[in-house]
Amino acid sequence: MTQFEWIVQGGDVVLSDGVKRLDIGIAGGVIAALGEQLDAGNAQIIPAAGLTVLPGAIDVHVHLNEPGLGHWEGFRTGTSALAAGGCTTCFDMPLNGRPPTVSLAALKRKQRAAESASRIDYGLWGGLMPGFLDQIEPLAEAGVIGFKAFMSSPGTTEEGDFREVDDLLLLRGMARIAPTGRLLALHAESESIVSALADEMRNEGLVDARSYAMTRPVWAERDAVRRALLAAELTGCPVHFVHISSAEAVMDIAEARRSGVDASIETCAHYLTLTVDDFVELGAIAKCAPPLRDTSNLERMWELIADGTIDLVSSDHSPCPPELKLGDNYFEIWGGISGAQSTMELMLDEGCLKRGISLVTAARVLATAPARRFGISDRKGEIRIGLDADLAIVDMNQPYTLKREHLLDRHRQSPYVGKTFGCRVLRTLVRGQTVYEAGGAGIADNQLEGILIRPTGFSEAQRIERGNAADGRG
């Protein structure tokens, strides 16, 4: 008989096919048993009666900025915030660290920064950038989760910082990435459109929030998406569109994958909860690219979550020092929303409690789909026997108002401060160890060290799923 170390007892457990009241037996950091009233033996009990137990979220899109810019955000503070939001695995983008993760040497520096600092498990993105095309294969061999490219300027200014690709480099990069089995993540906005509109606005002296948003229209997103889809079709490279902001761009991608293009769609919690009017009201703290859209688009995005067209939801946690959020010129203010801690609570509150999205759907976009898309579903993404005991225990009936002191990221700059949530993450477990408890110890002092997660390849079923996202469940 298996000797459990922990039993999460009596919770409403969110499985891939429904919600059941179960005990979860944990041994050796993995889920060893699921059942009603498991024999506790000498196991320690985590009471969960009246609570909801979800698979820990996998945030595929965060910027933790080490090495080089740890004063913006580091692995210790950033992953503490993620843990407090029910996230158990994150994928760190190749920017804005210095150097960006576009070479094997830079990847090793990134790994050293993360080791012994990350509170949760983590994967690392590589970058596709001019001058580093020959690093694609070494980075893939070293275990990057995928590659990231910008089709518009990343907004970085220092020599050696991340740079965007043109269409030729995009095509050549995809041709080299495709045989590695990795995918290419794309920031899809047309630089020629965005920069031309921005010049027009600045020349007219229009530098306010709404004017900034108008220079990054939906059609600039759609133009870049369509060009990337053509390159993906020509090369056979799997593509992942990050932070898609508009329902129209979602439908462009959905149409392409019905014709066989291997493409997945990510949106962010802020596009599901904030609008351009909120941007005008909140100011720089809500500046991002692509910008926030209107209310009708927001509601359509929720419909595309519910029907399975949108694959997954991330935070795109993109912090900076407070002084970079100051000023009246919105073209000069740093763009990025710090939302690492709130993604799961936003999905559960705005989606499940307010719009009737099922808990299974929330678990799919937060955990199951990311694990499957990125080749780690043999360890992560579901509450299933044999997988890591990565769990988020949530009280779906505990309203609270988010205060700045609740936040654990470095600068505590969130557009959600002051928002009242109808639910709250109470406890987060990574591989069976508690890393966060609300209202008590906070981040647990058990010195759990997050481990580097590499893709382990794809089963035939997963390859079929990747190639057949056309059914809308991708």
Secondary structure, DSSP 8 states (H G I E B T S, - for coil): ----SEEEEEEEEEETTEEEEEEEEEETTEEEEEETT---TT-EEEE-TT-EEEE-EEEEEE---TTT-TTT--HHHHHHHHHHTTEEEEEE-S-SSSS-S-SHHHHHHHHHHHTTT-SSEEEE-EE--TT-GGGHHHHHHHT-S-EEEESS-----STT------HHHHHHHHHHHGGGT--EEEE---HHHHHHHHHHHHHTT--SHHHHHHTS-HHHHHHHHHHHHHHHHHHT--EEE-S---HHHHHHHHHHHHTT--EEEEEEHHHHH--HHHHHHHGGGG--SS----HHHHHHHHHHHHTT-S-EEE--B----GGGG-SS-TTTS------TTTHHHHIIIIIIIHH---HHHHHIIIIIHHHHHTT-TTTSSS--TTSB--EEEEETT--EE--GGG--SSS---TTTT-EES-EEEEEEETTEEEEETTTTEE-SS-----B-------HHHHHHHHTGGGTT-
